[in-house]
Amino acid sequence: MPKTIMLATPCARLADELTAQGFRIVDSTCHSRPGQAVDAYLYTSYRPGTEALLSTHPEPADISIGNYHEPIADHPATIMLNITGLNSGQVIDTLRHRLACRPRL
C-alpha cells in the first residue's frame, strides 16, 4: 500500500517526483476530509520552533483524508518533516528513512 504524503504548500515538481517513487500525494486542502491517515506531512518553515511544536504530540495521526469509516487509531503518528532547503532527492531520502524508522503497529 503506498504511503500517503501531504504537502503543506503545492509543489508540482516535488509531487511528481514523490509520485514517481510510489507515494500517494495530497495537498493541504484535503486535510479536513476524515478517513485514511496521512503518513507524512511535508512543510517549509524557517522558524526553529515549528518542528518541536508539530512533533510534541506523538498520538495517532489526526490528519486524515477519504472515507471516515476507516479506523486510524492503529496508525502510527504522522511524520512532520520540514523540507526547507532540501532538494527533491534529499526529501525522498529523508522521508524513506523516517518512514522506515517509525514504529510498526
QUIMO-V42030 format. One line per field, one symbol per residue. psi: psi as a letter, one per 20 degrees, with the letter a starting at -180 (. if undefined). A space follows every 50 residues. Layout:
BEGIN
psi: ???
END
This chain:
BEGIN
psi: pqppppphqpnggggghgghjjqpprriiiiipqcpqphqoprppiphig ggghjinlrqpjprqboiippjhjprqppooojpjqrgghggggggghhh iqqq.
END
